[in-house]
């Protein structure tokens, strides 16, 4: 999940997690921890990030399962 959020941030044109967090009113260190897999993400934060990336939960988790399936092959 952490890698996917990093990919999504970069797709939005952000090279820095700090500027992304600032622009989307997320605590900078909390977002760093999410991208680095250092914390468990809350449902509230997950929903906020999905809105930022214009994704439904189904779309997001589908992306994760596709990536996991590819890595197992």
CORCOR-V854595 format. One record per residue. N is the residue number from 1. RES is the residue in three letters. SS is DSSP state (H for helix, E for strand, - for the rest). OMEGA is omega in degrees with one decimal (* if undefined). Layout:
n/res/ss/omega
N/RES/SS/OMEGA
N/RES/SS/OMEGA
//
This chain:
n/res/ss/omega
1/UNK/-/-178.5
2/UNK/H/-179.0
3/UNK/H/-179.4
4/UNK/H/178.4
5/UNK/H/175.7
6/UNK/H/178.6
7/UNK/H/-179.3
8/UNK/H/178.0
9/UNK/H/-178.8
10/UNK/H/176.4
11/UNK/H/177.5
12/UNK/-/176.7
13/UNK/-/179.1
14/UNK/-/175.3
15/UNK/-/-176.6
16/UNK/-/175.2
17/UNK/H/-177.7
18/UNK/H/-179.3
19/UNK/H/176.5
20/UNK/H/-179.5
21/UNK/H/180.0
22/UNK/H/-177.4
23/UNK/H/-176.8
24/UNK/-/174.2
25/UNK/-/174.9
26/UNK/-/175.2
27/UNK/-/-173.9
28/UNK/H/-177.8
29/UNK/H/177.4
30/UNK/H/-179.6
31/UNK/H/176.9
32/UNK/H/-179.9
33/UNK/H/178.5
34/UNK/H/-178.2
35/UNK/H/-178.5
36/UNK/-/177.5
37/UNK/-/-176.5
38/UNK/-/-178.8
39/UNK/-/171.7
40/UNK/-/-178.4
41/UNK/-/177.1
42/UNK/-/178.0
43/UNK/H/179.6
44/UNK/H/-180.0
45/UNK/H/177.7
46/UNK/H/179.6
47/UNK/H/179.1
48/UNK/H/179.3
49/UNK/H/177.9
50/UNK/H/175.9
51/UNK/H/179.2
52/UNK/H/-177.1
53/UNK/-/177.7
54/UNK/-/-179.9
55/UNK/-/170.4
56/UNK/-/175.5
57/UNK/H/179.7
58/UNK/H/179.6
59/UNK/H/-178.1
60/UNK/H/-177.5
61/UNK/H/173.9
62/UNK/H/176.6
63/UNK/H/-179.5
64/UNK/H/-177.7
65/UNK/H/176.6
66/UNK/H/180.0
67/UNK/H/-179.9
68/UNK/H/179.2
69/UNK/H/179.0
70/UNK/H/-177.2
71/UNK/H/179.5
72/UNK/H/-177.6
73/UNK/-/*
//
